Amino acid sequence: MPRSSPRRGGGARLCAMPLYHFCLLFAFLAAVPAGAAELRVLSPGPEDCEDLAQRLSLLPRGRQEPARSLGEEGIQLCQEGQVRQGVAKLRRALRTAQHHPRAVPAN
């Protein structure tokens, strides 16, 4: 009775694996647009300050502390020309206004 070798058929599978990986890589590269390799970082501008301040004003918690004072600081920084710091404060104010704290159990 002929015994089958454990190596038989295994070699074909090993040769197919690199081809499979190559095809997978080719499909991935074909799906990615050519311009996607470039990453552009845009500096915030005064319009970002206005947009964030407007979004903050629409939130009910935007008029409560600490979001209100953070927003005021951010607007002041933007008006002084420190746009990057102003946008950072306004984003922090938005996060604070959007945060829903959990109810603290009474002891």
N, C-alpha and C positions, 0 to 999 in steps of 0.2 A: 504494500500500500504506500503510495508516494505521500511524503509529508510536505506540507506547504511551508515554505520558508517565511519567517516573520518579516524578512526584508522585501519579499516580493510585493509589489504594488506600492510599497512605501516610497520608493524613489520617484514614482510618477507624481505622488502627492506632494513631495518636496519640491519638485520642479514647477508644479502648478501654483504653489504659494507665492513665489516671487512675481509670477505673471498676474496673480490676483491682486497683489499689493500695487503693482505697476498700474493696473487698470483702475484701481480705486484712487490712486494718486492722480492719474490723468483725469478722471471724472471730477475730482475735487477741484483741480486747477482750472478745468474748463468751466466750472460753475462760478468761480470767483471772477468778478469783473476786473479788468485790468487796472482801473483807477482805484480799486479798493486797497491796493498796497500802500498808497499814500495816506498818511495820517496828518490831518491839519488841525492845529489847535488855534482857536480864535480867541483873541483877547476880548473880554467883555467891554461893551460900549455903553454910552449913556442910555441908549434904547433898552438895554437889558435892565438898567436901574428902573426905568419907567415901567417896564413890563412886570418886574418883580413887585414893585410898590403897588401896582394896580391889583395884582393877584392877591397880595397880602390884605389889601383893603376890602376885598370881597369875602374874606373869611371872618366868621363871627368871632373866633378867638384871636384874630389879628388886632382887635381893639383891647385885648386884655394883656396884662403883664405876664411874662417878660417879652412877648412877641412885639407889643407896641413900642417899647423903648428900643429894642433891637432894630425894628423897622425905621424908627426915627433916626437912630445913629447911622444906619445904612444910607438913608436919603441924604443926610447931612454930609457924609463922606463923598457921595456921588456929586453933590453940588460943589464941594471943595476940589473936585477933580481927581479924587482918589477912588476911581471907579472900581478897580479890582477889590479893594477892601470893602467898599460900599455894597457891591454885589454879594460878597461873602456874608456880610451882616444881614442883608435882605434874605438870602437863602436860609440862613440860620433862623431868622424870624419866621419864615414860611414853615420850616420844619417844626418849629416850636408851636406855631398856630395849628398845624395839622395833626400834632401829636394828641392821641386820646389816652390819657393816663388811666391805668386800671384803678378800679375802686379799691380803696384801702379798707380792709376789714376793721370794724370797730372792736376795741378790746373791752 
